[in-house]
């Protein structure tokens, strides 16, 4: 039996330099827990899987709203494993992430990996609506197959709008049924882990960091707006995370320098 569930998070500045969580609604396999943040200015919410999901046919969604001036980090306790549905007639699962970030607010969306198990089918959609002075740090990582198995079918779409205008619209697909060449030398080249890191910061203004390689399998691309996108490949999840963490650390430093000038 498939599951339909939506979890909701709303963060609001409390006027005293901290962030409150007036809405924290869990549903189905999406359990939300307020956890300790290393920075007291940020509220932190961790998504804890309450059951195996998504399975074929499941319809899962998370809605996150960071109100004006709020600072929020959302992460997860473990990787999300997409699993096959029961029976030959199982339909693909869907996971819909909807993010809204208000004026002067900052959202750090840092979940663990999506693992595409053999035989699974998952459509992952992430949509972000940002105010003109909003900041967003977004990391998405996909691992194609568990240890010793081939991948399932995984499609992802990341859409970001800032101040009502498109900033990024990217769609990727892997596994059976994906367009030909997805596993060839021009795309994955034998790697099993792929990730994206997006940083949108008004400090970049019209002078975001220039395009550059971040090693043999990672690249930084400036966007037509105050943002940059890092795309990386790696042999496994651990190596992928190391590349993205290093890139994020460097980009946050660059943004702080620009903010002071």
N, C-alpha and C positions, 0 to 999 in steps of 0.2 A: 504494500500500500504506500503510495507516494505521500509526501509531506509538503504542506504549504505553510511557510512561517516568515514573519517579518519582525526584526528587532529594531528598536529605535533608541537613539541617543541624542539628547539636546544638552549643549553646554552653554552657560551664560556667565558673563563677567559679573562678579558680585559687588563691584564698586570699591573693593578694598585690596585690589591687586591679586585676587585669587579668582578661580573659576568654579562655579557650582554646576551641578548636574540635576536640573529639575526634572528631566525625563530620562529614565533608564529602564526600558521595557524589553524583557526577554520573551522569546517564544520558541517553542519546539526545540530543535537542536542548537539554537543560538542563545546561549546563556551569557549574560553580560555581568561583569564584576568590576566594581570600582577598586583599583589597586593603587599602591603607593607610587607616587611619581618622584624621581630624583630631584626635580625642580618644583618647588611648592607653587610657582605661578601657573603650572599646568595641571589640569585634571587629567587623570589617566583611566582608561577603561580597557579591560582585557576580555576578549571573546573566548569563552570556554565551550568546547564542543560537548553537549549533553548526551549525544548519541551519534552513531555512525551516519554521516551525511556529508555531501549530497549523494544520494543514490539515484539511479535512473528514474525520471519522472518527478523528482523533488523540485519545488519552487521556493528558493530561499532568497531573502532580501535583508539588507541592513541599510537603515536610513540614519545618517549622521548630520546634525546641524550644529555648527559652532556659531553662536550669535555674535553680534558686534563686540569686539574687544576680548572675546573668550580665547583661551589657549587650551587645546585638547590634544592628547595623544591617544590613539586607538591601536592596540596590538592584539595578538592572539597567543593563547597558551601553547599551541601546537600546530603543526601543519594540518591543512585541510585535504583529506584524501577523497577524490572523486571515485566512486565505486560503480560497478555495473548494476543495472536494475534487475529485478527478478523476472525471468521468463523472456522468451524471444521477442515479445511485443513491447518491451520497455522503451519509453521515449527518453530523449535526452533530458538531463537535469539542467536547471538554470540557477545562477547565483547573481543577483542584481545588487550592486553597491551604489548608493546615491549619497553624495556628499554636498553640503552647502556650507559656505564659509563667508561670514559677514564682514563688514568694514572693520579694518584693524584687527581682525581675528587671525588665528593661526591653527591649522589642523595638521597633525602628523599622522598619516594613515600608514601603519607599519605592520601589516599582518605577516604571519609566517607563510610558508610556501603552499601553493596549490599543487598537489601530486595527482597526476593523471594515471590512474591504475589501468592495467590492460583490460579492455572490454568496456570501459566507461565512456560516457559521452557527456560533456559539460560545456555549457555556454556561459561564460563569465562576462558581465557587462559592468563597467565602472563609469559613472557619470558624475562630474564635479561642476558645481556652479559657484564661481568666486566673485566676490565684490571687488571693486577696483583696487582697494588697499589690503586685500586679503593675502595671506601667505599659506602655501600648501607644500608639504613634503609628502610624497606618495611613492611607495615602493610596492611593486608587484613581482613575484617570483613564481615561475612554473617549473616543476620537475616532471620530466616525461617518462613515466613508468617507475614502479618500485624496483628495488634491487633485483636484477636478473630477469626482468620482464620488459616487454615492449610497451609503448605508450598506448593509452586510449585516445579518443578524439577530444581535442580541447580547442575551443575558439574563444578569443578574448577581444573585447573592444573597450578602448579607453577614450572617453570624450571629455574635454575640459573647455568650459566657457568662462571668460573673465569679463566682468562688466557688460554682460550680455553679448559679447562677441566671441567667436570660436578662437581657441588658442591651440588645441590639439585634438585630432581625431585619428586614432590608429587602431587598425584591426589586424589580428594575427590568428593563424590556424595551424594546428599540428595534428598528426595522426591520420588514421584511416578516413578517407573522404576529404581531406584537406587538399588544396590545390597542389599539383605535382611540383616536386622540387623542394618541399618543405624540409626534408632531411638531407638535402644535398649540400655540396660545398659552398654554394652561394647563400645558404641560409644557416643551418645549424652546424654543418661540417662535422657531424659525429658527436657533438656535445649534447648532453641530456638536461642541462639546466639553463634557463633563459630568464632574464629579468630586466625590468625597467625601473628607473629612478627618475621621478619628476620633481623639480624644485621650481616653484613660482614665488617670486619675491619682488615687491615693488622696488627694492634697492637696486635691482639690475637695470631698471628703467630701459633706456634705449641702448645700453651697453652691456648686455649679458656676456658671460665668458665665451670666447671664440671656440669654434669647432676644433676638436683634437682627439687623438687616440689616447685611451687610458690603458694601454697594454695591448697585447696581440688580439684580444677578442672583446674589447669594450671601446665604445666611442661616445663622446659628448657632442650633442647637437643643440645649438641655440635655437630657440623658437622665435616666431615673429611677435614678440611681446616679452615681458619681464620674466622669462622662464627658460629652463634648459632641461633636456631629456638625455639621460644616460641609458644606453642599451648595452647589455653584456651577455656573453655566453660563458659557460664553464662546464667542466666535466661532472661536477656534482654541486649540491646545494651549499656545502660549506665553502667551497672556493668562490661560488657566485656571491655569497653574502660578503665575503672579504672584499671583493672588488667594489660592490655597491657601498659598503660602509666607508671604505677609503674615499670614494668619490664624494659621498655626502659630507664627510668631514671637511674636505677641501672646499666644496662649494659653499658651505655655511660660513667658513672663514672668509671667502671672497665676498660674500654678501655683507658681512659685518664691516669689512674694510670700505666697501662702496657706500654703506649707510653712513659712515662717519665723514665721507668726503663730499 
